[in-house]
Amino acid sequence: MESNIFGRNLKFYRLKMKITQTNLAEKAGIGQVSIANYERGTRFPGEETLIKLAASLGLPLDLLFNNYQSISEPTTEISFDIDQLIEMLLRDSLENCQSYLNGWKKVKNYSLELFFIEILIPTLKETGTRWFNGEMSIPEEHIISNRIREIISLFSSSEDVKVIQNSSNIWMGFCAPSDKHDLVLFMLSKLLKVRGWKTIFLGTDIPLNDLIAVMGKYKPSVVSASLSMPLFESGLDAYLQKIEMLSSGHCPIIIGGNSEKDSSLSQYGNQISYVSSLKEGYESVLLYEK
């Protein structure tokens, strides 16, 4: 029974990724006939070959042994296991986490944007929920956040730049004073960099004078600010006043997070737009692409 489950799964993911038996055999360094036998369930590979097959498909090994009863066609939908990812982020090596996530990215044929939206952001939200409910300690929450930051960089660096860099497309991003939630903003910076933008990601706790100095030096064409909680609005307001003064009101500002259009920041009028998701934030920046 086990070999049959393995064989069905091997065929499913091979077809899902549009890889022929011959291609897979070449990648794994084995014969095509062996692949055919594994998929039919008449033979079962040894441990070394199992590892090679999983690596050739870019999948975590355990995914080839899951007993999905509905697997029969390469269009079958498989649910992402967020609980397993959180456990891996806490206990497993970064290399294994990367391999597991790379497998899901390939299976779903996700772009970098969808990978962030469909896998990493839900994981961050679930982590925050567990911390808020007392199901996870602060150190554990920090471990997961730091691991996800590393994963964002790893997956972004493996992407090819989609558009030739235009020196006039300059983006700057920072968090509102005292706001520590910068990972979605970090994802945005990576998406724009892959797109060909020059990105200046400042992150958290940027002194106002330093922010203005950087803005004066690089003259960004778009600024994004992260505001995860309304209580940080007053601090952000002082920053926006300086930005407006420096740019003479010509630099668009996109605020992402939990602020509302009728907040105290609305005094800046058409210069400011509000977004509530990474997708909206990314699309809003691209409106200013030259």
Residue pairs with C-beta under 8 A, 6 or more apart in sequence:
2 44
2 65
3 38
3 41
3 43
3 44
4 41
5 65
5 66
5 67
6 38
6 41
6 44
6 64
6 65
7 38
7 39
7 40
7 41
8 39
8 41
8 71
8 72
9 63
9 64
9 65
9 66
9 68
9 71
10 35
10 38
10 39
10 53
10 64
11 39
12 71
12 74
12 76
13 57
13 59
13 63
13 64
13 107
14 20
14 21
14 24
14 35
14 39
14 57
15 74
16 74
16 107
17 57
17 106
17 107
19 27
19 57
21 32
21 35
21 36
21 39
22 32
24 35
24 53
24 56
24 57
25 31
25 32
25 34
25 35
27 56
28 35
28 49
28 52
28 53
28 55
28 56
29 52
30 45
30 49
30 52
34 43
34 45
34 49
37 43
38 44
38 45
38 53
45 53
50 61
50 64
51 61
53 64
54 60
54 61
54 63
54 64
55 99
57 103
57 106
58 99
58 102
58 103
58 106
59 99
59 103
59 106
59 107
60 96
60 99
60 100
60 103
63 103
63 107
68 76
68 78
70 76
78 107
80 104
80 108
80 118
80 119
82 122
82 123
82 126
84 100
85 97
85 100
85 101
85 119
85 123
86 123
86 126
86 127
86 130
86 144
88 96
88 97
88 100
89 97
89 123
89 143
89 144
89 147
89 148
90 140
90 143
90 144
94 147
94 150
94 151
97 147
97 151
98 151
98 154
98 155
101 115
101 119
101 151
101 155
102 155
104 110
104 119
105 115
105 119
105 155
108 114
108 118
110 118
110 119
112 155
112 156
112 159
112 190
112 191
112 194
113 191
113 278
113 279
113 282
115 155
116 152
116 187
116 191
116 278
117 277
117 278
117 279
120 148
120 151
120 152
120 187
121 184
121 187
121 278
123 144
123 148
124 144
124 145
124 148
124 183
124 184
127 136
127 141
127 144
127 145
128 141
130 136
130 141
131 137
131 138
131 140
131 141
145 183
148 183
149 183
149 186
152 183
152 186
152 187
152 190
153 190
156 190
156 191
156 193
156 194
159 194
160 194
161 193
161 194
161 195
161 196
162 194
162 195
162 196
163 195
163 196
164 196
165 196
165 197
165 198
166 196
166 197
166 289
166 290
167 198
168 221
168 290
169 196
169 197
169 198
169 221
169 288
169 289
169 290
170 197
170 198
170 200
170 218
170 219
170 220
170 221
170 222
171 189
171 192
171 197
171 198
171 199
171 200
171 220
171 221
171 222
171 223
171 224
171 285
172 199
172 200
172 202
172 214
172 215
172 218
172 220
172 222
172 223
172 224
173 185
173 188
173 189
173 199
173 200
173 201
173 202
173 223
173 224
173 225
173 226
174 185
174 202
174 203
174 204
174 206
174 211
174 223
174 224
174 225
174 226
174 239
175 181
175 182
175 185
175 203
175 204
175 205
175 206
175 225
175 226
175 227
175 228
176 225
176 226
176 227
176 228
176 232
176 233
176 235
176 236
176 239
177 205
177 232
177 235
177 236
177 238
177 239
178 232
178 235
179 204
179 226
179 227
179 228
179 229
179 232
179 257
180 204
181 226
181 228
181 257
182 203
182 204
182 226
184 226
184 256
184 278
184 281
185 201
185 203
185 224
185 226
185 256
186 201
186 203
187 278
188 224
188 256
188 278
188 281
188 282
188 285
189 199
189 201
190 199
191 278
191 282
192 199
192 282
192 285
193 199
195 286
195 289
197 285
197 289
198 218
200 214
200 218
200 220
202 211
202 214
208 238
208 239
208 242
211 239
211 242
211 243
212 242
212 243
212 246
215 223
215 243
215 246
215 247
216 246
220 251
221 251
221 252
221 288
221 290
222 251
222 252
222 253
222 254
222 285
222 288
223 243
223 251
223 252
223 253
223 254
224 253
224 254
224 255
224 256
224 281
224 285
225 236
225 239
225 240
225 253
225 254
225 255
225 256
226 255
226 256
226 257
227 233
227 236
227 255
227 256
227 257
227 258
227 259
228 257
228 258
229 257
229 258
230 258
230 259
230 260
230 263
233 259
233 263
233 264
233 265
234 264
236 255
236 265
237 264
237 265
240 253
240 265
240 268
240 272
243 251
243 253
244 251
244 268
244 271
249 271
251 271
252 271
252 272
252 273
252 288
253 268
253 271
253 272
253 273
254 272
254 273
254 274
254 275
254 281
254 284
254 285
255 265
255 272
255 273
255 274
255 275
256 274
256 275
256 276
256 277
256 278
256 280
256 281
257 276
258 276
259 265
259 274
260 274
261 274
265 272
266 272
273 284
275 281
275 284
